[in-house]
Amino acid sequence: MIMRLYWTQFSAFPTLPHPKTTKSISHSMPKRLILLTALYCLFSIAALWRAITTQSFDLFTLGVLPVLVGILMRAPWSSLVLKIYLGMQTLGFSALGITAVIAYRITPEDVKVFFAGKQIPMLPLVIGIIAMLLVQYWAAFSKVTYQYLSGKTE
């Protein structure tokens, strides 16, 4: 905050600048980060459900928890952890995709995805994964997200 000194006949005393001359500093979370936080809340619920039901813990699913905590705490390290987690997701989904393409080339009739006993069509699944990754990249690498998480203002 900028303070000015006003000289009077008695002495100099500090006053705050006129409210219209100061820049509006927003301390609220950007909309794209709210969307990412909501998405990560859903990921966290799914990760905890999977960890409890399968009794297996891995960084791919439970890695969302430190990211979510960092974003909610507005910690300075959360931007780095978010980008590392996003890189892990991209690498994991790329590996699964390449494996599926190779398997499809060998035996196309055997490449199927099942969830809870029901077959999931491949095209909507691939489009959903790509859209989910793009939304995360859009939010993670935006200028407003960096400024919000680092505490910097323009």
Secondary structure, DSSP 8 states (H G I E B T S, - for coil): ---EEEE-SS-EEEE---GGGS-----S--HHHHHHHHHHHHHHHHHHHHHHHH----HHHHTHHHHHHHHHHT-TTHHHHHHHHHHHHHHHHHHHHHHHHHHHHH-GGG--EEETTEEE-HHHHHHHHHHHHHHHHHHHT-HHHHHHHHT---
